């Protein structure tokens, strides 16, 4: 499964944060496609409070364009 490719990102989070990240990523994967490393990095940064939700949306929209 794709999640194994991103252990380094998930391992930096506490178990609750990792669960949130994997839930969001899995939902995205079901709706669209496999999440990219960049998308997971941005989401992880939002989950730990390094960036705001608005910053995350901006970063993700720039990455997709």
CHARMM-style PDB file with segment names, atoms N, HN, CA, C and O in Angstrom:
ATOM      1  N   UNK     1       0.843  -1.188   0.000  1.00  0.00      PROA
ATOM      2  CA  UNK     1       0.000   0.000   0.000  1.00  0.00      PROA
ATOM      3  C   UNK     1       0.885   1.248   0.000  1.00  0.00      PROA
ATOM      4  O   UNK     1       2.003   1.224   0.513  1.00  0.00      PROA
ATOM      5  N   UNK     2       0.382   2.319  -0.571  1.00  0.00      PROA
ATOM      6  HN  UNK     2      -0.527   2.339  -0.988  1.00  0.00      PROA
ATOM      7  CA  UNK     2       1.144   3.557  -0.709  1.00  0.00      PROA
ATOM      8  C   UNK     2       1.616   4.117   0.617  1.00  0.00      PROA
ATOM      9  O   UNK     2       2.664   4.762   0.658  1.00  0.00      PROA
ATOM     10  N   UNK     3       0.885   3.898   1.708  1.00  0.00      PROA
ATOM     11  HN  UNK     3       0.034   3.374   1.674  1.00  0.00      PROA
ATOM     12  CA  UNK     3       1.251   4.496   2.998  1.00  0.00      PROA
ATOM     13  C   UNK     3       2.642   4.073   3.449  1.00  0.00      PROA
ATOM     14  O   UNK     3       3.325   4.837   4.131  1.00  0.00      PROA
ATOM     15  N   UNK     4       3.069   2.886   3.087  1.00  0.00      PROA
ATOM     16  HN  UNK     4       2.514   2.265   2.533  1.00  0.00      PROA
ATOM     17  CA  UNK     4       4.392   2.416   3.460  1.00  0.00      PROA
ATOM     18  C   UNK     4       5.514   3.246   2.866  1.00  0.00      PROA
ATOM     19  O   UNK     4       6.624   3.273   3.399  1.00  0.00      PROA
ATOM     20  N   UNK     5       5.229   3.921   1.764  1.00  0.00      PROA
ATOM     21  HN  UNK     5       4.328   3.899   1.331  1.00  0.00      PROA
ATOM     22  CA  UNK     5       6.233   4.762   1.113  1.00  0.00      PROA
ATOM     23  C   UNK     5       6.525   6.029   1.909  1.00  0.00      PROA
ATOM     24  O   UNK     5       7.543   6.686   1.692  1.00  0.00      PROA
ATOM     25  N   UNK     6       5.631   6.367   2.825  1.00  0.00      PROA
ATOM     26  HN  UNK     6       4.804   5.833   3.001  1.00  0.00      PROA
ATOM     27  CA  UNK     6       5.721   7.642   3.527  1.00  0.00      PROA
ATOM     28  C   UNK     6       5.915   7.471   5.032  1.00  0.00      PROA
ATOM     29  O   UNK     6       5.511   8.334   5.812  1.00  0.00      PROA
ATOM     30  N   UNK     7       6.529   6.364   5.443  1.00  0.00      PROA
ATOM     31  HN  UNK     7       6.857   5.663   4.809  1.00  0.00      PROA
ATOM     32  CA  UNK     7       6.749   6.093   6.867  1.00  0.00      PROA
ATOM     33  C   UNK     7       7.522   7.219   7.542  1.00  0.00      PROA
ATOM     34  O   UNK     7       7.260   7.544   8.700  1.00  0.00      PROA
ATOM     35  N   UNK     8       8.467   7.812   6.831  1.00  0.00      PROA
ATOM     36  HN  UNK     8       8.680   7.548   5.890  1.00  0.00      PROA
ATOM     37  CA  UNK     8       9.272   8.872   7.430  1.00  0.00      PROA
ATOM     38  C   UNK     8       8.419  10.069   7.826  1.00  0.00      PROA
ATOM     39  O   UNK     8       8.713  10.731   8.821  1.00  0.00      PROA
ATOM     40  N   UNK     9       7.377  10.357   7.070  1.00  0.00      PROA
ATOM     41  HN  UNK     9       7.138   9.819   6.261  1.00  0.00      PROA
ATOM     42  CA  UNK     9       6.483  11.466   7.404  1.00  0.00      PROA
ATOM     43  C   UNK     9       5.600  11.074   8.580  1.00  0.00      PROA
ATOM     44  O   UNK     9       5.479  11.826   9.548  1.00  0.00      PROA
ATOM     45  N   UNK    10       4.989   9.910   8.499  1.00  0.00      PROA
ATOM     46  HN  UNK    10       5.087   9.300   7.713  1.00  0.00      PROA
ATOM     47  CA  UNK    10       4.062   9.445   9.533  1.00  0.00      PROA
ATOM     48  C   UNK    10       4.784   9.255  10.865  1.00  0.00      PROA
ATOM     49  O   UNK    10       4.224   9.570  11.915  1.00  0.00      PROA
ATOM     50  N   UNK    11       5.999   8.754  10.840  1.00  0.00      PROA
ATOM     51  HN  UNK    11       6.454   8.498   9.987  1.00  0.00      PROA
ATOM     52  CA  UNK    11       6.748   8.479  12.070  1.00  0.00      PROA
ATOM     53  C   UNK    11       7.110   9.736  12.852  1.00  0.00      PROA
ATOM     54  O   UNK    11       7.417   9.650  14.041  1.00  0.00      PROA
ATOM     55  N   UNK    12       7.082  10.886  12.219  1.00  0.00      PROA
ATOM     56  HN  UNK    12       6.833  10.957  11.253  1.00  0.00      PROA
ATOM     57  CA  UNK    12       7.390  12.143  12.920  1.00  0.00      PROA
ATOM     58  C   UNK    12       6.224  12.623  13.768  1.00  0.00      PROA
ATOM     59  O   UNK    12       6.393  13.505  14.609  1.00  0.00      PROA
ATOM     60  N   UNK    13       5.054  12.058  13.561  1.00  0.00      PROA
ATOM     61  HN  UNK    13       4.917  11.340  12.877  1.00  0.00      PROA
ATOM     62  CA  UNK    13       3.849  12.496  14.249  1.00  0.00      PROA
ATOM     63  C   UNK    13       3.550  11.594  15.435  1.00  0.00      PROA
ATOM     64  O   UNK    13       3.968  10.436  15.475  1.00  0.00      PROA
ATOM     65  N   UNK    14       2.809  12.150  16.415  1.00  0.00      PROA
ATOM     66  HN  UNK    14       2.469  13.090  16.382  1.00  0.00      PROA
ATOM     67  CA  UNK    14       2.368  11.272  17.493  1.00  0.00      PROA
ATOM     68  C   UNK    14       1.251  10.378  16.942  1.00  0.00      PROA
ATOM     69  O   UNK    14       0.721  10.661  15.867  1.00  0.00      PROA
ATOM     70  N   UNK    15       0.888   9.325  17.642  1.00  0.00      PROA
ATOM     71  HN  UNK    15       1.319   9.096  18.514  1.00  0.00      PROA
ATOM     72  CA  UNK    15      -0.082   8.366  17.097  1.00  0.00      PROA
ATOM     73  C   UNK    15      -1.420   8.987  16.682  1.00  0.00      PROA
ATOM     74  O   UNK    15      -1.986   8.611  15.656  1.00  0.00      PROA
ATOM     75  N   UNK    16      -1.922   9.926  17.467  1.00  0.00      PROA
ATOM     76  HN  UNK    16      -1.462  10.232  18.301  1.00  0.00      PROA
ATOM     77  CA  UNK    16      -3.193  10.565  17.113  1.00  0.00      PROA
ATOM     78  C   UNK    16      -3.054  11.379  15.822  1.00  0.00      PROA
ATOM     79  O   UNK    16      -3.904  11.297  14.935  1.00  0.00      PROA
ATOM     80  N   UNK    17      -1.986  12.157  15.725  1.00  0.00      PROA
ATOM     81  HN  UNK    17      -1.295  12.223  16.445  1.00  0.00      PROA
ATOM     82  CA  UNK    17      -1.749  12.953  14.523  1.00  0.00      PROA
ATOM     83  C   UNK    17      -1.533  12.061  13.305  1.00  0.00      PROA
ATOM     84  O   UNK    17      -2.022  12.365  12.217  1.00  0.00      PROA
ATOM     85  N   UNK    18      -0.808  10.969  13.484  1.00  0.00      PROA
ATOM     86  HN  UNK    18      -0.411  10.722  14.368  1.00  0.00      PROA
ATOM     87  CA  UNK    18      -0.573  10.033  12.381  1.00  0.00      PROA
ATOM     88  C   UNK    18      -1.889   9.437  11.900  1.00  0.00      PROA
ATOM     89  O   UNK    18      -2.096   9.269  10.698  1.00  0.00      PROA
ATOM     90  N   UNK    19      -2.773   9.120  12.832  1.00  0.00      PROA
ATOM     91  HN  UNK    19      -2.605   9.257  13.809  1.00  0.00      PROA
ATOM     92  CA  UNK    19      -4.084   8.592  12.463  1.00  0.00      PROA
ATOM     93  C   UNK    19      -4.882   9.583  11.642  1.00  0.00      PROA
ATOM     94  O   UNK    19      -5.530   9.208  10.665  1.00  0.00      PROA
ATOM     95  N   UNK    20      -4.837  10.851  12.036  1.00  0.00      PROA
ATOM     96  HN  UNK    20      -4.310  11.155  12.830  1.00  0.00      PROA
ATOM     97  CA  UNK    20      -5.542  11.895  11.286  1.00  0.00      PROA
ATOM     98  C   UNK    20      -4.972  11.995   9.875  1.00  0.00      PROA
ATOM     99  O   UNK    20      -5.719  12.031   8.897  1.00  0.00      PROA
ATOM    100  N   UNK    21      -3.653  12.039   9.777  1.00  0.00      PROA
ATOM    101  HN  UNK    21      -3.047  12.010  10.572  1.00  0.00      PROA
ATOM    102  CA  UNK    21      -3.009  12.152   8.468  1.00  0.00      PROA
ATOM    103  C   UNK    21      -3.383  10.979   7.567  1.00  0.00      PROA
ATOM    104  O   UNK    21      -3.733  11.176   6.404  1.00  0.00      PROA
ATOM    105  N   UNK    22      -3.312   9.778   8.090  1.00  0.00      PROA
ATOM    106  HN  UNK    22      -3.027   9.618   9.035  1.00  0.00      PROA
ATOM    107  CA  UNK    22      -3.628   8.606   7.276  1.00  0.00      PROA
ATOM    108  C   UNK    22      -5.102   8.566   6.885  1.00  0.00      PROA
ATOM    109  O   UNK    22      -5.435   8.151   5.775  1.00  0.00      PROA
ATOM    110  N   UNK    23      -5.995   8.997   7.793  1.00  0.00      PROA
ATOM    111  HN  UNK    23      -5.725   9.334   8.695  1.00  0.00      PROA
ATOM    112  CA  UNK    23      -7.423   9.049   7.451  1.00  0.00      PROA
ATOM    113  C   UNK    23      -7.680  10.020   6.305  1.00  0.00      PROA
ATOM    114  O   UNK    23      -8.395   9.698   5.356  1.00  0.00      PROA
ATOM    115  N   UNK    24      -7.091  11.211   6.401  1.00  0.00      PROA
ATOM    116  HN  UNK    24      -6.510  11.472   7.172  1.00  0.00      PROA
ATOM    117  CA  UNK    24      -7.274  12.221   5.354  1.00  0.00      PROA
ATOM    118  C   UNK    24      -6.667  11.743   4.038  1.00  0.00      PROA
ATOM    119  O   UNK    24      -7.283  11.870   2.980  1.00  0.00      PROA
ATOM    120  N   UNK    25      -5.481  11.202   4.110  1.00  0.00      PROA
ATOM    121  HN  UNK    25      -4.980  11.099   4.969  1.00  0.00      PROA
ATOM    122  CA  UNK    25      -4.814  10.729   2.894  1.00  0.00      PROA
ATOM    123  C   UNK    25      -5.582   9.582   2.255  1.00  0.00      PROA
ATOM    124  O   UNK    25      -5.721   9.535   1.033  1.00  0.00      PROA
ATOM    125  N   UNK    26      -6.082   8.661   3.066  1.00  0.00      PROA
ATOM    126  HN  UNK    26      -5.970   8.700   4.059  1.00  0.00      PROA
ATOM    127  CA  UNK    26      -6.820   7.518   2.533  1.00  0.00      PROA
ATOM    128  C   UNK    26      -8.120   7.979   1.885  1.00  0.00      PROA
ATOM    129  O   UNK    26      -8.494   7.477   0.824  1.00  0.00      PROA
ATOM    130  N   UNK    27      -8.816   8.931   2.512  1.00  0.00      PROA
ATOM    131  HN  UNK    27      -8.513   9.338   3.374  1.00  0.00      PROA
ATOM    132  CA  UNK    27     -10.048   9.470   1.930  1.00  0.00      PROA
ATOM    133  C   UNK    27      -9.766  10.126   0.588  1.00  0.00      PROA
ATOM    134  O   UNK    27     -10.518   9.947  -0.370  1.00  0.00      PROA
ATOM    135  N   UNK    28      -8.682  10.882   0.523  1.00  0.00      PROA
ATOM    136  HN  UNK    28      -8.071  11.027   1.301  1.00  0.00      PROA
ATOM    137  CA  UNK    28      -8.289  11.530  -0.726  1.00  0.00      PROA
ATOM    138  C   UNK    28      -7.975  10.489  -1.787  1.00  0.00      PROA
ATOM    139  O   UNK    28      -8.351  10.642  -2.949  1.00  0.00      PROA
ATOM    140  N   UNK    29      -7.283   9.426  -1.382  1.00  0.00      PROA
ATOM    141  HN  UNK    29      -6.978   9.301  -0.438  1.00  0.00      PROA
ATOM    142  CA  UNK    29      -6.910   8.361  -2.308  1.00  0.00      PROA
ATOM    143  C   UNK    29      -8.151   7.687  -2.871  1.00  0.00      PROA
ATOM    144  O   UNK    29      -8.197   7.372  -4.060  1.00  0.00      PROA
ATOM    145  N   UNK    30      -9.163   7.462  -2.028  1.00  0.00      PROA
ATOM    146  HN  UNK    30      -9.125   7.718  -1.062  1.00  0.00      PROA
ATOM    147  CA  UNK    30     -10.392   6.820  -2.499  1.00  0.00      PROA
ATOM    148  C   UNK    30     -11.129   7.700  -3.502  1.00  0.00      PROA
ATOM    149  O   UNK    30     -11.703   7.203  -4.471  1.00  0.00      PROA
ATOM    150  N   UNK    31     -11.110   9.015  -3.264  1.00  0.00      PROA
ATOM    151  HN  UNK    31     -10.644   9.419  -2.477  1.00  0.00      PROA
ATOM    152  CA  UNK    31     -11.843   9.945  -4.121  1.00  0.00      PROA
ATOM    153  C   UNK    31     -11.083  10.293  -5.396  1.00  0.00      PROA
ATOM    154  O   UNK    31     -11.700  10.495  -6.442  1.00  0.00      PROA
ATOM    155  N   UNK    32      -9.783  10.364  -5.328  1.00  0.00      PROA
ATOM    156  HN  UNK    32      -9.282  10.200  -4.478  1.00  0.00      PROA
ATOM    157  CA  UNK    32      -9.002  10.860  -6.460  1.00  0.00      PROA
ATOM    158  C   UNK    32      -7.925   9.876  -6.879  1.00  0.00      PROA
ATOM    159  O   UNK    32      -8.137   9.024  -7.742  1.00  0.00      PROA
ATOM    160  N   UNK    33      -6.787  10.009  -6.261  1.00  0.00      PROA
ATOM    161  HN  UNK    33      -6.615  10.701  -5.560  1.00  0.00      PROA
ATOM    162  CA  UNK    33      -5.653   9.155  -6.604  1.00  0.00      PROA
ATOM    163  C   UNK    33      -4.706   9.091  -5.415  1.00  0.00      PROA
ATOM    164  O   UNK    33      -4.923   9.738  -4.391  1.00  0.00      PROA
ATOM    165  N   UNK    34      -3.667   8.309  -5.569  1.00  0.00      PROA
ATOM    166  HN  UNK    34      -3.490   7.783  -6.401  1.00  0.00      PROA
ATOM    167  CA  UNK    34      -2.674   8.164  -4.509  1.00  0.00      PROA
ATOM    168  C   UNK    34      -2.107   9.531  -4.134  1.00  0.00      PROA
ATOM    169  O   UNK    34      -1.738  10.303  -5.019  1.00  0.00      PROA
ATOM    170  N   UNK    35      -2.031   9.847  -2.831  1.00  0.00      PROA
ATOM    171  HN  UNK    35      -2.332   9.221  -2.112  1.00  0.00      PROA
ATOM    172  CA  UNK    35      -1.482  11.145  -2.432  1.00  0.00      PROA
ATOM    173  C   UNK    35       0.007  11.228  -2.751  1.00  0.00      PROA
ATOM    174  O   UNK    35       0.722  10.226  -2.737  1.00  0.00      PROA
ATOM    175  N   UNK    36       0.447  12.429  -3.035  1.00  0.00      PROA
ATOM    176  HN  UNK    36      -0.134  13.243  -3.047  1.00  0.00      PROA
ATOM    177  CA  UNK    36       1.865  12.639  -3.316  1.00  0.00      PROA
ATOM    178  C   UNK    36       2.613  12.927  -2.022  1.00  0.00      PROA
ATOM    179  O   UNK    36       2.007  13.245  -0.998  1.00  0.00      PROA
ATOM    180  N   UNK    37       3.922  12.813  -2.077  1.00  0.00      PROA
ATOM    181  HN  UNK    37       4.415  12.555  -2.909  1.00  0.00      PROA
ATOM    182  CA  UNK    37       4.757  13.148  -0.922  1.00  0.00      PROA
ATOM    183  C   UNK    37       4.523  14.601  -0.509  1.00  0.00      PROA
ATOM    184  O   UNK    37       4.423  14.899   0.681  1.00  0.00      PROA
ATOM    185  N   UNK    38       4.435  15.492  -1.475  1.00  0.00      PROA
ATOM    186  HN  UNK    38       4.516  15.250  -2.442  1.00  0.00      PROA
ATOM    187  CA  UNK    38       4.215  16.909  -1.183  1.00  0.00      PROA
ATOM    188  C   UNK    38       2.894  17.115  -0.442  1.00  0.00      PROA
ATOM    189  O   UNK    38       2.837  17.860   0.536  1.00  0.00      PROA
ATOM    190  N   UNK    39       1.843  16.458  -0.904  1.00  0.00      PROA
ATOM    191  HN  UNK    39       1.890  15.853  -1.699  1.00  0.00      PROA
ATOM    192  CA  UNK    39       0.540  16.590  -0.247  1.00  0.00      PROA
ATOM    193  C   UNK    39       0.603  16.109   1.199  1.00  0.00      PROA
ATOM    194  O   UNK    39       0.069  16.765   2.093  1.00  0.00      PROA
ATOM    195  N   UNK    40       1.246  14.976   1.433  1.00  0.00      PROA
ATOM    196  HN  UNK    40       1.680  14.443   0.706  1.00  0.00      PROA
ATOM    197  CA  UNK    40       1.352  14.466   2.799  1.00  0.00      PROA
ATOM    198  C   UNK    40       2.208  15.366   3.675  1.00  0.00      PROA
ATOM    199  O   UNK    40       1.899  15.554   4.852  1.00  0.00      PROA
ATOM    200  N   UNK    41       3.271  15.921   3.126  1.00  0.00      PROA
ATOM    201  HN  UNK    41       3.522  15.769   2.170  1.00  0.00      PROA
ATOM    202  CA  UNK    41       4.112  16.855   3.889  1.00  0.00      PROA
ATOM    203  C   UNK    41       3.304  18.078   4.315  1.00  0.00      PROA
ATOM    204  O   UNK    41       3.386  18.514   5.463  1.00  0.00      PROA
ATOM    205  N   UNK    42       2.524  18.629   3.389  1.00  0.00      PROA
ATOM    206  HN  UNK    42       2.457  18.275   2.456  1.00  0.00      PROA
ATOM    207  CA  UNK    42       1.713  19.806   3.696  1.00  0.00      PROA
ATOM    208  C   UNK    42       0.677  19.465   4.761  1.00  0.00      PROA
ATOM    209  O   UNK    42       0.509  20.216   5.722  1.00  0.00      PROA
ATOM    210  N   UNK    43      -0.011  18.352   4.605  1.00  0.00      PROA
ATOM    211  HN  UNK    43       0.126  17.742   3.824  1.00  0.00      PROA
ATOM    212  CA  UNK    43      -1.019  17.952   5.587  1.00  0.00      PROA
ATOM    213  C   UNK    43      -0.398  17.692   6.957  1.00  0.00      PROA
ATOM    214  O   UNK    43      -0.975  18.065   7.978  1.00  0.00      PROA
ATOM    215  N   UNK    44       0.761  17.062   6.987  1.00  0.00      PROA
ATOM    216  HN  UNK    44       1.230  16.758   6.157  1.00  0.00      PROA
ATOM    217  CA  UNK    44       1.442  16.809   8.261  1.00  0.00      PROA
ATOM    218  C   UNK    44       1.803  18.125   8.941  1.00  0.00      PROA
ATOM    219  O   UNK    44       1.642  18.264  10.153  1.00  0.00      PROA
ATOM    220  N   UNK    45       2.285  19.079   8.172  1.00  0.00      PROA
ATOM    221  HN  UNK    45       2.416  18.966   7.187  1.00  0.00      PROA
ATOM    222  CA  UNK    45       2.637  20.392   8.742  1.00  0.00      PROA
ATOM    223  C   UNK    45       1.410  21.092   9.304  1.00  0.00      PROA
ATOM    224  O   UNK    45       1.495  21.768  10.329  1.00  0.00      PROA
ATOM    225  N   UNK    46       0.269  20.933   8.642  1.00  0.00      PROA
ATOM    226  HN  UNK    46       0.200  20.383   7.810  1.00  0.00      PROA
ATOM    227  CA  UNK    46      -0.960  21.530   9.157  1.00  0.00      PROA
ATOM    228  C   UNK    46      -1.394  20.831  10.443  1.00  0.00      PROA
ATOM    229  O   UNK    46      -1.792  21.491  11.403  1.00  0.00      PROA
ATOM    230  N   UNK    47      -1.323  19.526  10.469  1.00  0.00      PROA
ATOM    231  HN  UNK    47      -1.000  18.989   9.689  1.00  0.00      PROA
ATOM    232  CA  UNK    47      -1.756  18.762  11.639  1.00  0.00      PROA
ATOM    233  C   UNK    47      -0.948  19.123  12.884  1.00  0.00      PROA
ATOM    234  O   UNK    47      -1.508  19.201  13.978  1.00  0.00      PROA
ATOM    235  N   UNK    48       0.350  19.343  12.737  1.00  0.00      PROA
ATOM    236  HN  UNK    48       0.805  19.280  11.849  1.00  0.00      PROA
ATOM    237  CA  UNK    48       1.177  19.684  13.904  1.00  0.00      PROA
ATOM    238  C   UNK    48       1.156  21.177  14.219  1.00  0.00      PROA
ATOM    239  O   UNK    48       1.775  21.610  15.191  1.00  0.00      PROA
ATOM    240  N   UNK    49       0.459  21.960  13.416  1.00  0.00      PROA
ATOM    241  HN  UNK    49      -0.043  21.608  12.627  1.00  0.00      PROA
ATOM    242  CA  UNK    49       0.302  23.378  13.707  1.00  0.00      PROA
ATOM    243  C   UNK    49       1.381  24.280  13.151  1.00  0.00      PROA
ATOM    244  O   UNK    49       1.460  25.446  13.537  1.00  0.00      PROA
ATOM    245  N   UNK    50       2.213  23.777  12.258  1.00  0.00      PROA
ATOM    246  HN  UNK    50       2.149  22.829  11.944  1.00  0.00      PROA
ATOM    247  CA  UNK    50       3.259  24.613  11.656  1.00  0.00      PROA
ATOM    248  C   UNK    50       2.681  25.609  10.663  1.00  0.00      PROA
ATOM    249  O   UNK    50       3.215  26.705  10.493  1.00  0.00      PROA
ATOM    250  N   UNK    51       1.589  25.228  10.008  1.00  0.00      PROA
ATOM    251  HN  UNK    51       1.155  24.338  10.146  1.00  0.00      PROA
ATOM    252  CA  UNK    51       0.933  26.116   9.048  1.00  0.00      PROA
ATOM    253  C   UNK    51      -0.570  26.070   9.292  1.00  0.00      PROA
ATOM    254  O   UNK    51      -1.088  25.124   9.885  1.00  0.00      PROA
ATOM    255  N   UNK    52      -1.254  27.095   8.830  1.00  0.00      PROA
ATOM    256  HN  UNK    52      -0.833  27.864   8.348  1.00  0.00      PROA
ATOM    257  CA  UNK    52      -2.705  27.162   8.990  1.00  0.00      PROA
ATOM    258  C   UNK    52      -3.399  26.377   7.881  1.00  0.00      PROA
ATOM    259  O   UNK    52      -2.774  25.964   6.903  1.00  0.00      PROA
ATOM    260  N   UNK    53      -4.686  26.184   8.054  1.00  0.00      PROA
ATOM    261  HN  UNK    53      -5.194  26.519   8.848  1.00  0.00      PROA
ATOM    262  CA  UNK    53      -5.472  25.507   7.019  1.00  0.00      PROA
ATOM    263  C   UNK    53      -5.418  26.295   5.715  1.00  0.00      PROA
ATOM    264  O   UNK    53      -5.319  25.704   4.639  1.00  0.00      PROA
ATOM    265  N   UNK    54      -5.482  27.619   5.798  1.00  0.00      PROA
ATOM    266  HN  UNK    54      -5.563  28.099   6.672  1.00  0.00      PROA
ATOM    267  CA  UNK    54      -5.399  28.442   4.590  1.00  0.00      PROA
ATOM    268  C   UNK    54      -4.049  28.274   3.893  1.00  0.00      PROA
ATOM    269  O   UNK    54      -3.980  28.179   2.668  1.00  0.00      PROA
ATOM    270  N   UNK    55      -2.976  28.237   4.687  1.00  0.00      PROA
ATOM    271  HN  UNK    55      -3.032  28.314   5.683  1.00  0.00      PROA
ATOM    272  CA  UNK    55      -1.645  28.012   4.109  1.00  0.00      PROA
ATOM    273  C   UNK    55      -1.573  26.653   3.420  1.00  0.00      PROA
ATOM    274  O   UNK    55      -0.992  26.521   2.342  1.00  0.00      PROA
ATOM    275  N   UNK    56      -2.168  25.649   4.051  1.00  0.00      PROA
ATOM    276  HN  UNK    56      -2.641  25.756   4.926  1.00  0.00      PROA
ATOM    277  CA  UNK    56      -2.159  24.302   3.473  1.00  0.00      PROA
ATOM    278  C   UNK    56      -2.926  24.274   2.154  1.00  0.00      PROA
ATOM    279  O   UNK    56      -2.462  23.689   1.175  1.00  0.00      PROA
ATOM    280  N   UNK    57      -4.090  24.903   2.130  1.00  0.00      PROA
ATOM    281  HN  UNK    57      -4.467  25.378   2.925  1.00  0.00      PROA
ATOM    282  CA  UNK    57      -4.876  24.938   0.892  1.00  0.00      PROA
ATOM    283  C   UNK    57      -4.122  25.654  -0.218  1.00  0.00      PROA
ATOM    284  O   UNK    57      -4.139  25.216  -1.369  1.00  0.00      PROA
ATOM    285  N   UNK    58      -3.464  26.751   0.125  1.00  0.00      PROA
ATOM    286  HN  UNK    58      -3.450  27.107   1.060  1.00  0.00      PROA
ATOM    287  CA  UNK    58      -2.677  27.484  -0.868  1.00  0.00      PROA
ATOM    288  C   UNK    58      -1.542  26.614  -1.399  1.00  0.00      PROA
ATOM    289  O   UNK    58      -1.326  26.538  -2.608  1.00  0.00      PROA
ATOM    290  N   UNK    59      -0.826  25.968  -0.504  1.00  0.00      PROA
ATOM    291  HN  UNK    59      -1.001  26.031   0.479  1.00  0.00      PROA
ATOM    292  CA  UNK    59       0.296  25.120  -0.922  1.00  0.00      PROA
ATOM    293  C   UNK    59      -0.182  23.971  -1.799  1.00  0.00      PROA
ATOM    294  O   UNK    59       0.458  23.642  -2.798  1.00  0.00      PROA
ATOM    295  N   UNK    60      -1.299  23.362  -1.433  1.00  0.00      PROA
ATOM    296  HN  UNK    60      -1.818  23.629  -0.621  1.00  0.00      PROA
ATOM    297  CA  UNK    60      -1.813  22.241  -2.220  1.00  0.00      PROA
ATOM    298  C   UNK    60      -2.317  22.695  -3.582  1.00  0.00      PROA
ATOM    299  O   UNK    60      -2.130  21.998  -4.579  1.00  0.00      PROA
ATOM    300  N   UNK    61      -2.957  23.860  -3.629  1.00  0.00      PROA
ATOM    301  HN  UNK    61      -3.110  24.427  -2.819  1.00  0.00      PROA
ATOM    302  CA  UNK    61      -3.450  24.335  -4.924  1.00  0.00      PROA
ATOM    303  C   UNK    61      -2.289  24.729  -5.833  1.00  0.00      PROA
ATOM    304  O   UNK    61      -2.363  24.524  -7.044  1.00  0.00      PROA
ATOM    305  N   UNK    62      -1.222  25.289  -5.274  1.00  0.00      PROA
ATOM    306  HN  UNK    62      -1.162  25.455  -4.290  1.00  0.00      PROA
ATOM    307  CA  UNK    62      -0.043  25.622  -6.076  1.00  0.00      PROA
ATOM    308  C   UNK    62       0.638  24.355  -6.586  1.00  0.00      PROA
ATOM    309  O   UNK    62       1.133  24.318  -7.713  1.00  0.00      PROA
ATOM    310  N   UNK    63       0.660  23.327  -5.756  1.00  0.00      PROA
ATOM    311  HN  UNK    63       0.259  23.357  -4.841  1.00  0.00      PROA
ATOM    312  CA  UNK    63       1.303  22.077  -6.146  1.00  0.00      PROA
ATOM    313  C   UNK    63       0.539  21.408  -7.283  1.00  0.00      PROA
ATOM    314  O   UNK    63       1.144  20.758  -8.136  1.00  0.00      PROA
ATOM    315  N   UNK    64      -0.767  21.557  -7.304  1.00  0.00      PROA
ATOM    316  HN  UNK    64      -1.259  22.084  -6.611  1.00  0.00      PROA
ATOM    317  CA  UNK    64      -1.587  20.909  -8.328  1.00  0.00      PROA
ATOM    318  C   UNK    64      -1.624  21.680  -9.637  1.00  0.00      PROA
ATOM    319  O   UNK    64      -1.998  21.129 -10.673  1.00  0.00      PROA
ATOM    320  N   UNK    65      -1.239  22.947  -9.601  1.00  0.00      PROA
ATOM    321  HN  UNK    65      -0.935  23.394  -8.760  1.00  0.00      PROA
ATOM    322  CA  UNK    65      -1.317  23.748 -10.837  1.00  0.00      PROA
ATOM    323  C   UNK    65      -0.055  23.692 -11.650  1.00  0.00      PROA
ATOM    324  OT1 UNK    65       0.025  24.314 -12.709  1.00  0.00      PROA
TER     325      UNK     65
END
